[in-house]
């Protein structure tokens, strides 16, 4: 039971740190982070990579330590994609990851998102 609580806490931390509110101290104060990305998927490769990483996470969903590591890895990849390819690609990666989780494991999606 304690390990499930740790998973919930970790999921909440990751969700909070990846939300637009946590990124509100952007250099350009006139444009919000949400306004910088399109709601359409523009970087299909980033979207599919996010879905691939989500499928790998679901393969190991029974092992909480692996799930926690995978969630941290996804966040690190998202940050790396943003720094190298831009905010839109990072947003598309996150969208691919979250869409796949929501479609294939709604109980985990409710915990994480």
N, C-alpha and C positions, 0 to 999 in steps of 0.2 A: 504494500500500500504506500509506503514511503517513496518508493521509486516512481509511482504514478504521480504523486504530488510534485516530485522534482521535475517530471516531464511537463506537467501543467505550468509550473513556474517558468521553466525554460522556454516553453512555447509562448507564454505571455511576454517574456522579455524580448524574444526575437520579433514578435509581432509589434511590440511597442517601438523597438529600435528601427524597424523597417517602415514605420508609418510616416506619412508626410509631416506630422507634427514634430517628430524628432529631427527632421531635416530643415526646420524652419529658419535656421541661421545661415541661409544661403548668401552668397556674395552679392547677388542682385536682389535687393530688397523689394523691388517693384513687381517682380514676377515670382509667383508661388511655385514650389516644386511640382505641384500637380499640373500647373499650366504648361510646363515645359515638355510634357509627354502627351502623345496622342492616345486616344482611347482605342484606336485601331492598332492591330499588330503590324508593325512595319518591318521588324527584323525577325523574319520567320526562323532563321537558324537559332537565334537566341531563345525564341519561344520553344522550339523543339528541344533545345538543350535543357531548358528548365523542366520540360515534361520528362525527359530522359532521367534527370536527377531525381525527380519525384517517383518515377517507377522504381529506381534503385532503392529509394528510401522505403517504399512499400514492401519490397522484397524482404527487408530486414525489420519490419514493423513489430515483430515479436520481441526484439532485443532493444530495450529502452536506451541502453548506452549507445548503440549504433544509431538510433533515431536522433538522439541528442547531438551526436557528432555530425550526422548528416545535415541537421538543421543549421548548425553553426557553419558547416562547409558551404551550404547554399547561400547563406548571408555573406560569407567571404567572397564567394564567386560573384554574387551580385555587385558587391563593391568593386571588385576587380574589373568586371565588365563595364561598369559605369565609368571607371577611370580611364579605360582603354578605348571603349567604343561609344560612350555617351550614355546619357540618362535614358533615352528612348530604348536602347538595347537592353539596359538593365531592367527597365520596366517590363519589357517584353519577356525577358528571362523569368522574372518573378511571376508574371501572369501565366506563363506556360507551366511553371511549377505549381502554382495554386490551382489552376484549372484542372490539372491532372489529378491532384489530391482530392479536389471536390468531386470529380467524376468517379473516382475509383475507390474512395474510402471516406465516405461522408462523416463517419464518427471521428476519424483523425482530423478531418478538416474543421469540425466544430471545436476541437481542442486547440488546434494551431491558429486558426483564423478567427 
